[in-house]
């Protein structure tokens, strides 16, 4: 009886620890693309890949999502470094990894990604309840002037917040 309680408590502790654990973010995606729709997908991983992710080591900045002829979504070029304590069963760092999505989500992504200007990009990699998940997005590419405008808008917002903070603290010029 006591053993079942320990296991469930351990699972609760693991789920609590995983709740806010983001492993990798793709900040470049929000700079290069307008994000239209977001989806959460599961990942098919081997044991050493999961252990390496739990150490917080991964990169998805150069990654992209590809949908093959059989209607399966794949994460391409995501880097999960080899597990340091692994043996000959270690994985290849940049191998393709299958994404777990519903059929209707894959159909929607396939149709939209075939339109001009749309692509599917990974946004962040994280754990939910002990399982590795990836947030992917249907995105439209930005032009150079869009990128400059976005940066200008962020800088203006930052300066406005700083001025309001200074005004509240009594340091108005």
Secondary structure as GFF3:
##gff-version 3
##sequence-region A 1 173
A	DSSP	alpha_helix	2	18	.	.	.	ID=ss1
A	DSSP	beta_strand	22	25	.	.	.	ID=ss2
A	DSSP	alpha_helix	27	32	.	.	.	ID=ss3
A	DSSP	beta_strand	33	43	.	.	.	ID=ss4
A	DSSP	alpha_helix	47	54	.	.	.	ID=ss5
A	DSSP	beta_strand	64	67	.	.	.	ID=ss6
A	DSSP	beta_strand	73	76	.	.	.	ID=ss7
A	DSSP	beta_strand	97	100	.	.	.	ID=ss8
A	DSSP	alpha_helix	103	113	.	.	.	ID=ss9
A	DSSP	beta_strand	118	128	.	.	.	ID=ss10
A	DSSP	beta_strand	131	141	.	.	.	ID=ss11
A	DSSP	alpha_helix	144	168	.	.	.	ID=ss12
###
